[in-house]
């Protein structure tokens, strides 16, 4: 089991910024896909940003131009820089790391960190 530990959530006013961090207890080379998801109350978990081992970064339309995924391979840590936050960005944010093996993806999740954006 791979442990992912998140930090950096909190309460911020609309228009503000936060940076989430996710420390992964394994080398990034172990994973095929890494990324961030979020889940708002009463809604399904949704993808925010993903990074593949091939070097491709993708963002959900609702965060394009505002959020940035980055990683520090030496520290086995990934980040989500969130700017121009909106009240609708309020959710629990989860980091994810996935391994593709024998036709299936094996997913590992952080514990989640709450982000609350006030209007």
Backbone torsions as a table, in degrees:
resi	resn	phi	psi	omega
1	UNK	NA	132.7	-179.4
2	UNK	-99.8	132.0	-178.6
3	UNK	-96.4	133.1	174.7
4	UNK	-121.3	128.0	-177.3
5	UNK	-122.1	120.4	-176.7
6	UNK	-98.9	156.6	173.2
7	UNK	-156.5	164.0	172.2
8	UNK	108.9	-3.9	178.0
9	UNK	-73.0	175.3	178.4
10	UNK	161.0	-164.7	-179.2
11	UNK	-106.1	131.0	-178.8
12	UNK	-143.6	151.8	176.7
13	UNK	-79.4	155.6	177.0
14	UNK	-55.5	136.9	-176.9
15	UNK	92.8	-11.1	-179.1
16	UNK	-83.4	-174.8	-176.3
17	UNK	-132.8	152.6	171.8
18	UNK	-144.3	153.4	172.0
19	UNK	-124.8	123.1	176.5
20	UNK	-94.1	144.2	176.2
21	UNK	-123.5	150.7	178.3
22	UNK	-141.6	110.0	177.5
23	UNK	-89.4	127.0	-175.8
24	UNK	-109.7	129.9	-176.3
25	UNK	-86.6	49.5	177.6
26	UNK	-170.4	159.4	177.9
27	UNK	-67.0	142.1	177.5
28	UNK	-60.8	-23.7	-179.6
29	UNK	-67.2	-12.5	179.9
30	UNK	-76.3	-13.9	-168.8
31	UNK	-116.7	147.9	177.7
32	UNK	-91.1	-32.2	-178.9
33	UNK	-141.1	140.2	174.4
34	UNK	-134.6	154.9	179.9
35	UNK	177.4	-171.0	-179.1
36	UNK	-126.9	139.9	175.1
37	UNK	-125.9	166.6	173.2
38	UNK	-144.1	156.6	178.5
39	UNK	-140.8	117.0	176.5
40	UNK	-90.9	157.2	-179.6
41	UNK	-54.8	129.4	177.9
42	UNK	77.3	5.7	-179.0
43	UNK	-122.1	162.9	177.5
44	UNK	-78.3	156.9	175.6
45	UNK	-66.4	136.5	-178.0
46	UNK	-131.4	151.5	179.9
47	UNK	-74.6	134.6	176.4
48	UNK	-103.1	-50.5	-178.6
49	UNK	-154.6	146.8	178.5
50	UNK	-139.9	152.8	179.0
51	UNK	-134.8	126.9	-179.0
52	UNK	-100.1	161.4	179.9
53	UNK	-64.5	-18.2	176.1
54	UNK	-79.4	-4.5	176.1
55	UNK	97.7	9.5	-178.2
56	UNK	-93.2	132.6	176.0
57	UNK	-114.0	131.9	179.1
58	UNK	-126.9	147.3	179.3
59	UNK	-126.9	146.5	171.1
60	UNK	-65.8	148.2	-177.4
61	UNK	-57.4	-34.0	-174.5
62	UNK	-74.5	-5.6	176.9
63	UNK	-121.9	-2.9	-178.1
64	UNK	-57.6	132.3	179.6
65	UNK	85.6	-9.9	-179.0
66	UNK	-116.2	-36.8	-177.0
67	UNK	-108.6	147.7	178.5
68	UNK	-135.6	127.5	175.0
69	UNK	-89.3	137.6	173.1
70	UNK	-148.0	169.5	-179.2
71	UNK	-149.9	155.0	174.7
72	UNK	-121.7	102.5	-175.6
73	UNK	-62.3	-35.2	-177.8
74	UNK	-66.5	-30.5	-179.0
75	UNK	-100.0	-1.3	-175.6
76	UNK	50.4	45.1	-177.8
77	UNK	-130.0	135.9	173.5
78	UNK	-114.2	157.3	-174.2
79	UNK	-132.4	156.6	170.1
80	UNK	-133.1	107.1	176.1
81	UNK	-86.3	122.9	-175.7
82	UNK	-118.0	115.2	178.7
83	UNK	-115.2	164.7	178.3
84	UNK	48.9	48.4	-175.7
85	UNK	-65.4	146.3	-179.6
86	UNK	-120.6	155.9	177.1
87	UNK	-54.9	-32.5	-179.9
88	UNK	-72.9	-5.5	173.7
89	UNK	-82.6	-5.6	179.0
90	UNK	-61.2	124.1	-176.6
91	UNK	-177.3	171.3	166.5
92	UNK	-90.2	128.2	-177.6
93	UNK	-104.0	134.7	-178.0
94	UNK	-122.9	135.5	169.7
95	UNK	-91.3	155.9	-174.0
96	UNK	-142.0	143.4	172.2
97	UNK	-136.2	133.1	-174.0
98	UNK	-129.0	140.3	175.9
99	UNK	-114.1	133.9	177.3
100	UNK	-98.6	122.0	-175.3
101	UNK	-149.3	126.0	176.7
102	UNK	50.3	44.2	173.7
103	UNK	87.1	-1.1	-178.9
104	UNK	-129.3	153.3	171.1
105	UNK	-96.3	132.9	176.0
106	UNK	-108.0	117.8	-172.0
107	UNK	-102.8	139.7	173.8
108	UNK	-122.4	139.8	-172.9
109	UNK	-125.9	147.4	168.0
110	UNK	-75.6	174.5	-175.7
111	UNK	-80.4	-12.7	-179.5
112	UNK	94.3	143.4	176.1
113	UNK	-135.9	133.8	-175.7
114	UNK	-80.0	131.7	172.3
115	UNK	-119.2	122.7	179.2
116	UNK	-123.1	124.6	-179.7
117	UNK	-113.5	118.6	-179.3
118	UNK	-93.1	150.5	-178.4
119	UNK	-90.6	NA	NA
